[in-house]
């Protein structure tokens, strides 16, 4: 193909002139409604000289046209009614004023493209300081954080909270297949009695949305199968699904105690959440993130200069409550106060650089629908803390909310996972509440009717000790007027 050039053929666009070639037929005419001239990068002095020369040529041509070309007068009756078309002559002072104004205006290289035609010449560029930049970034971060927080609330509302397809008659025990799976089955019982989590797994992750290489290794798919088998009321189907999910867990790397085969239900739950986050598509896992995880804002106050350092968007899943140092006559609410406000050491103040002890306070920006509280009874040395921590059937976190968090933060107890024994050997069971608000003890295969007082039993050091507490947001009961 020969050489081709873009040549302006009028204010509407450009034509491509080239040698005759079949490949050039698609480029016969290019039209542009925005640019009337090709954009050319020119240095400052070159563009200014071009503008001045253009003004001089335009002035000279206007003078020549006014002196040499005679006016044509229309003959007839309406000759005086129609005004003659004339042009204004530019004086030398106008030319000099225009030249000086053009020379003083800063050029950007966009003048010839027509992009700056609609911009007022009165607008002067403002200086963008480092302080302005910090303010802008801080404002952008706050807006982005507020959007993410609102998105979490919207996602959580889309998941059902009812007990549809979860009849009371279907509640049943689980067979301890290996003799050491009580930790997992007690956890399953607690999760199965949280309707929002069950509905999320059953409705928001159908088989066609699974992207795991081997579908048989998908944790969410197998959990969905366990949920369907459990609430169907068929014990044989449930037992088969429990065998399958044990193989799936081991295929995904779950390794319980090497010698005893025992494990911790909190560790099992944390491992499951990590696998769900790894295997599920982001939009699907986002629903569980909104249902289960807190979003906290923390502020650290310097005791020396009073400077307050803030941090937004901290994610917290399980509330792991330290039981030491012991609080005299302390209940769960007292330990929660200590969890939300505590002292920090080795923290350098951003203002005075002091590293003395400081006070940190955390507030809830996003309140999840399901709250899991862990009473940390096992220390790294293998000792168990059997001290009783009283708790009630309700949990009110309203006082810990931020000013912008208007979501209800009142919860009711739905399940308790308790432990009997010590670190060398023990047993887990679950006490859970169904749709009819009746409590049942699920101890491996056994299902025993219980009272609320048994679920709220804090233990006496020799009996069952509460370990994991599951709370669900209180449902608003609509009053019916007769």
C-alpha positions in Angstrom: 0.0 0.0 0.0 1.3 3.4 -0.9 1.8 6.3 1.4 -1.3 7.9 2.8 -1.9 11.2 4.5 -4.7 12.7 6.5 -5.7 15.9 4.8 -8.4 18.3 6.2 -11.3 18.6 3.8 -13.5 20.9 5.8 -14.6 21.5 9.3 -16.5 18.2 9.5 -13.6 15.8 9.3 -10.7 14.3 7.3 -10.3 12.4 4.2 -7.7 9.7 3.6 -5.9 10.2 0.3 -3.8 7.3 -0.8 -3.0 5.2 -3.8 -5.7 2.9 -5.2 -5.8 -0.2 -3.1 -8.7 -2.4 -2.0 -7.5 -2.4 1.6 -8.0 1.4 1.8 -11.7 1.4 0.8 -12.7 1.2 4.5 -10.9 4.5 5.2 -12.6 6.6 2.5 -13.8 9.3 5.0 -13.4 9.8 8.7 -15.8 12.2 10.4 -15.4 13.8 13.8 -17.9 16.1 15.5 -15.5 17.1 18.3 -12.1 17.9 16.7 -12.0 20.3 13.8 -8.2 20.2 13.5 -5.7 17.5 14.1 -4.2 17.5 17.5 -0.5 18.4 17.3 1.9 18.7 20.2 3.8 22.0 19.7 6.2 23.8 22.1 5.1 27.0 23.7 7.0 29.5 21.5 5.9 27.7 18.3 2.2 27.7 19.1 2.3 31.4 20.2 4.1 32.5 17.0 1.5 30.5 14.9 -1.4 32.3 16.6 0.2 35.8 16.1 0.9 35.1 12.4 -2.7 33.9 11.9 -4.0 37.1 13.5 -1.9 39.2 11.2 -2.9 37.3 8.1 -6.6 37.5 9.0 -6.3 41.3 9.7 -4.5 41.9 6.3 -7.1 40.0 4.4 -10.0 41.9 6.0 -8.4 45.2 5.0 -7.9 44.2 1.4 -11.5 42.9 1.1 -13.0 46.1 2.4 -11.0 48.5 0.1 -10.9 46.6 -3.2 -14.2 44.8 -3.4 -17.2 47.0 -4.1 -20.5 46.6 -2.4 -23.3 45.1 -4.5 -26.6 46.9 -4.0 -29.9 45.1 -4.5 -32.2 46.9 -6.9 -35.9 46.9 -6.3 -38.6 48.1 -3.9 -37.1 46.2 -0.9 -33.6 47.4 -1.4 -33.7 49.7 1.7 -35.5 47.1 3.9 -32.7 44.5 3.8 -29.6 45.8 5.5 -26.3 45.2 3.7 -23.9 42.8 5.1 -20.6 44.4 6.2 -17.7 43.4 8.4 -16.0 45.3 11.2 -12.5 46.5 10.5 -9.8 45.7 13.0 -7.7 48.6 14.1 -4.0 48.4 14.9 -4.9 48.7 18.6 -7.2 45.7 18.5 -4.5 43.7 16.8 -1.9 44.6 19.4 -4.4 44.0 22.3 -5.2 40.5 20.9 -1.6 39.7 20.4 -0.6 40.7 23.9 -3.6 38.8 25.4 -2.7 35.6 23.5 0.9 35.9 24.4 0.2 36.3 28.1 -2.3 33.3 28.3 -0.7 30.0 29.2 -1.0 27.4 26.5 -1.6 23.8 27.3 -1.3 22.2 23.8 -5.0 21.7 23.6 -5.9 25.1 22.2 -5.9 24.0 18.5 -8.0 20.9 19.2 -11.1 22.9 20.3 -11.4 21.1 23.7 -10.9 24.3 25.7 -13.4 26.3 23.7 -16.2 25.9 26.3 -13.9 26.7 29.3 -14.3 30.2 30.6 -11.1 32.2 30.4 -11.9 33.6 33.8 -11.1 30.2 35.4 -7.6 30.2 36.8 -5.9 27.0 37.9 -5.8 26.5 41.7 -2.8 25.3 43.5 -3.0 21.7 44.9 -1.0 21.5 48.1 0.0 18.5 50.1 -2.6 19.4 52.7 -5.4 19.4 50.1 -4.2 16.1 48.8 -4.4 14.5 52.3 -7.9 15.9 52.8 -9.0 14.5 49.4 -7.6 11.1 50.1 -9.2 11.0 53.6 -12.6 12.0 52.1 -12.3 9.4 49.4 -11.4 6.7 51.9 -14.4 7.7 54.1 -16.8 7.6 51.1 -15.4 4.2 50.0 -15.8 2.8 53.5 -19.3 4.0 53.8 -20.2 2.4 50.5 -18.8 -0.9 51.5 -20.6 -0.8 54.8 -23.9 -0.1 53.1 -23.3 -2.9 50.6 -22.8 -5.4 53.5 -26.1 -4.4 55.0 -27.9 -4.8 51.6 -26.4 -8.2 51.1 -27.4 -9.4 54.6 -31.0 -8.4 54.0 -31.3 -10.5 50.9 -30.8 -13.8 52.9 -33.9 -15.2 54.5 -34.2 -15.5 58.3 -37.3 -17.8 58.4 -37.4 -21.5 59.2 -38.9 -22.5 55.8 -38.1 -26.2 55.0 -36.6 -26.6 58.5 -39.3 -28.4 60.4 -39.0 -29.2 64.1 -39.7 -32.9 63.5 -36.6 -33.2 61.3 -34.2 -32.4 64.2 -32.0 -35.4 64.9 -28.6 -36.5 66.3 -25.5 -37.4 64.3 -23.6 -40.6 64.4 -20.0 -40.2 65.7 -18.4 -42.2 62.8 -14.8 -42.3 64.2 -15.5 -41.7 67.9 -13.7 -38.4 67.9 -16.0 -36.3 65.7 -18.1 -34.8 68.5 -16.3 -31.4 68.0 -17.4 -31.2 64.3 -21.0 -32.5 64.8 -21.6 -30.1 67.7 -20.5 -27.3 65.5 -22.8 -28.5 62.7 -25.8 -28.6 65.0 -25.2 -25.0 66.0 -24.8 -23.8 62.4 -27.9 -25.8 61.2 -30.0 -23.9 63.8 -28.9 -20.6 62.3 -31.5 -20.1 59.5 -29.6 -17.4 57.7 -26.4 -19.5 57.3 -28.4 -22.6 56.3 -30.4 -20.5 53.7 -27.2 -19.0 52.3 -25.6 -22.3 51.7 -28.7 -23.9 50.3 -29.9 -21.0 48.0 -26.9 -18.9 47.1 -24.5 -21.6 46.0 -26.3 -23.9 43.5 -24.2 -26.6 41.8 -23.9 -24.6 38.6 -22.0 -21.8 40.4 -19.3 -24.1 41.7 -15.9 -23.3 40.2 -13.8 -25.8 42.2 -11.7 -28.1 39.9 -13.1 -31.2 41.5 -16.7 -30.6 42.5 -16.4 -33.4 45.0 -13.8 -31.3 46.9 -16.0 -28.2 47.3 -16.6 -27.5 51.0 -19.8 -25.4 50.3 -21.3 -28.1 48.1 -20.9 -30.8 50.7 -22.2 -28.5 53.5 -25.3 -27.9 51.3 -25.8 -31.6 51.0 -25.5 -32.1 54.8 -28.1 -29.3 55.3 -30.5 -30.9 52.9 -30.1 -34.4 54.4 -30.5 -33.1 58.0 -33.7 -31.2 57.4 -35.2 -34.0 55.3 -35.4 -36.0 58.5 -33.7 -39.1 56.9 -31.1 -40.4 59.2 -29.5 -42.8 56.6 -29.0 -39.9 54.1 -27.5 -37.7 56.8 -25.0 -40.5 57.9 -23.9 -40.9 54.3 -23.3 -37.2 53.9 -21.4 -37.0 57.1 -19.1 -39.8 55.8 -18.6 -37.9 52.5 -17.8 -34.6 54.1 -15.2 -36.2 56.4 -13.4 -37.4 53.3 -13.8 -34.0 51.6 -12.3 -32.2 54.7 -9.3 -34.5 54.7 -8.9 -34.1 50.9 -8.7 -30.3 51.5 -6.0 -30.6 54.1 -7.9 -30.8 57.4 -5.8 -32.7 60.0 -7.1 -33.2 63.5 -4.9 -34.3 66.4 -2.3 -36.8 65.1 -2.5 -39.1 68.1 -6.1 -38.7 69.5 -7.9 -37.5 66.4 -9.6 -34.8 68.5 -9.8 -31.2 67.6 -11.4 -27.9 68.6 -14.8 -26.7 67.1 -13.5 -23.1 66.9 -10.5 -24.2 64.9 -12.7 -26.3 62.7 -15.0 -23.3 62.1 -12.1 -21.0 61.3 -10.7 -23.5 58.9 -14.1 -23.9 57.2 -14.4 -20.1 56.8 -11.0 -19.9 55.2 -11.8 -22.7 52.7 -15.1 -21.1 51.8 -13.4 -17.8 51.1 -10.8 -19.6 49.0 -13.2 -21.7 46.9 -16.3 -19.6 46.5 -16.7 -16.8 44.0 -16.3 -13.4 45.6 -20.0 -12.3 45.1 -21.3 -15.4 46.8 -18.9 -15.4 49.7 -19.7 -11.7 50.2 -23.1 -12.7 51.6 -21.5 -14.9 54.3 -19.1 -12.1 55.1 -22.0 -9.7 55.6 -23.8 -12.3 57.8 -21.0 -13.3 60.1 -18.2 -10.7 60.2 -18.1 -7.5 62.3 -16.7 -4.3 60.9 -15.0 -2.3 63.7 -13.6 1.2 64.0 -10.8 1.7 66.5 -9.4 4.8 68.1 -6.2 5.0 70.2 -5.8 7.9 72.6 -2.3 9.0 73.6 -2.1 9.5 77.4 0.7 12.1 77.0 -0.5 14.5 74.4 -4.1 13.5 73.9 -3.8 12.8 70.2 -6.4 10.3 68.9 -5.4 7.9 66.1 -8.3 6.2 64.2 -8.5 3.2 62.1 -11.6 2.1 60.1 -12.7 -1.1 58.6 -11.2 -3.8 60.9 -12.9 -7.1 60.2 -13.6 -9.4 63.1 -15.4 -12.8 62.8 -15.5 -14.7 66.1 -15.4 -12.6 69.2 -12.7 -14.4 71.2 -13.1 -13.3 74.8 -10.0 -13.6 77.1 -11.0 -14.8 80.6 -7.8 -13.6 82.2 -7.2 -11.4 84.1 -10.3 -12.4 86.0 -13.0 -9.8 86.6 -14.6 -10.0 90.1 -18.1 -11.4 89.7 -17.7 -10.8 86.0 -20.4 -11.7 83.5 -20.2 -12.0 79.7 -21.2 -8.3 79.4 -18.3 -7.2 81.6 -15.8 -9.2 79.6 -17.2 -7.7 76.4 -16.5 -4.3 77.8 -12.9 -5.3 78.3 -12.8 -6.7 74.8 -14.1 -3.5 73.2 -11.9 -1.1 75.3 -8.4 -2.2 76.4 -4.9 -0.9 76.9 -2.1 -1.3 74.3 1.6 -1.2 74.8 4.5 -0.5 72.4 2.3 1.8 70.3 4.0 4.9 69.0 1.9 8.1 69.0 1.7 9.7 65.5 2.1 13.2 67.0 4.5 13.0 70.0 6.1 9.6 69.2 5.5 8.5 72.8 5.5 4.7 73.3 3.8 4.6 76.7 0.7 2.6 77.4 -2.4 3.9 75.6 -6.1 3.2 75.6 -7.8 1.8 72.6 -11.6 1.8 72.0 -13.5 -0.1 69.3 -16.9 0.5 68.0 -19.1 -1.5 65.7 -19.6 0.0 62.2 -21.4 -3.1 60.8 -23.4 -5.4 62.9 -23.7 -9.0 61.5 -26.8 -11.1 61.7 -25.0 -14.0 63.4 -22.6 -13.4 66.3 -20.3 -16.2 67.6 -18.6 -15.7 71.0 -15.7 -17.9 72.0 -14.9 -18.1 75.7 -11.1 -18.8 75.5 -10.7 -21.7 78.0 -7.7 -23.4 76.6 -4.2 -21.7 76.9 -1.1 -22.6 74.8 0.2 -24.7 77.6 -2.7 -27.1 77.3 -4.6 -26.0 80.5 -8.3 -25.5 80.6 -10.0 -22.6 82.4 -13.2 -24.0 83.9 -14.2 -20.8 85.7 -18.0 -20.1 85.2 -18.9 -17.0 83.2 -22.6 -16.2 83.5 -24.5 -15.1 80.4 -28.1 -14.5 79.5 -30.3 -15.5 76.6 -30.0 -12.0 75.0 -27.0 -9.9 73.9 -27.3 -6.2 73.4 -24.4 -4.5 71.5 -26.2 -1.2 70.9 -23.9 0.7 73.2 -20.9 -0.3 71.1 -22.3 1.0 67.8 -20.9 4.0 65.8 -23.1 7.0 65.3 -23.7 6.0 61.7 -24.7 2.4 62.5 -28.5 2.3 62.8 -28.8 -1.4 62.4 -30.4 -3.3 65.3 -27.7 -4.9 67.5 -29.9 -6.9 69.8 -29.4 -10.6 69.6 -30.9 -13.8 71.2 -29.2 -17.0 72.0 -29.7 -19.8 69.5 -27.1 -22.5 70.4 -24.4 -23.3 72.9 -21.4 -25.7 72.3 -20.2 -27.0 75.7 -17.2 -29.1 76.7 -16.8 -31.8 79.4 -13.3 -32.9 80.5 -9.8 -31.5 80.1 -7.2 -31.1 77.4 -6.1 -34.7 77.5 -9.6 -35.9 76.7 -13.1 -34.7 76.7 -16.4 -34.5 74.8 -18.5 -31.8 73.1 -22.2 -31.4 72.8 -24.6 -28.8 71.5 -27.8 -27.3 73.0 -29.8 -25.6 70.3 -33.2 -24.0 69.8 -35.6 -24.8 66.9 -38.4 -22.9 65.2 -40.8 -23.7 68.1 -38.3 -22.0 70.5 -37.9 -25.3 72.3 -34.4 -26.4 73.4 -32.8 -29.7 72.7 -29.5 -31.4 73.7 -27.7 -32.9 70.7 -25.1 -35.4 72.1 -23.9 -37.5 69.1 -26.9 -39.8 68.3 -29.0 -38.6 71.2 -31.6 -35.8 71.0 -32.9 -34.9 74.4 -35.5 -32.2 75.3 -34.0 -29.5 77.5 -34.9 -26.3 79.2 -33.5 -22.8 78.7 -31.9 -23.0 82.1 -29.7 -25.9 80.9 -28.6 -23.8 77.9 -27.7 -20.9 80.2 -25.8 -23.1 82.7 -22.4 -21.5 83.2 -21.0 -24.6 84.8 -19.4 -25.2 88.2 -16.0 -26.4 87.3 -17.0 -30.1 87.3 -19.8 -30.3 84.8 -20.3 -29.0 81.2 -18.5 -25.8 80.4 -19.9 -23.4 77.8 -17.3 -22.8 75.0 -19.0 -21.3 71.9 -22.1 -19.1 72.1 -24.2 -18.5 68.9 -26.5 -15.5 68.8 -28.9 -14.4 66.1 -30.4 -10.9 65.6 -33.8 -10.6 67.1 -36.6 -10.8 64.6 -39.1 -7.9 64.5 -42.5 -9.3 65.3 -45.2 -7.4 63.4 -48.2 -6.7 65.6 -51.6 -7.5 64.1 -54.5 -5.3 64.9 -57.9 -6.9 65.1 
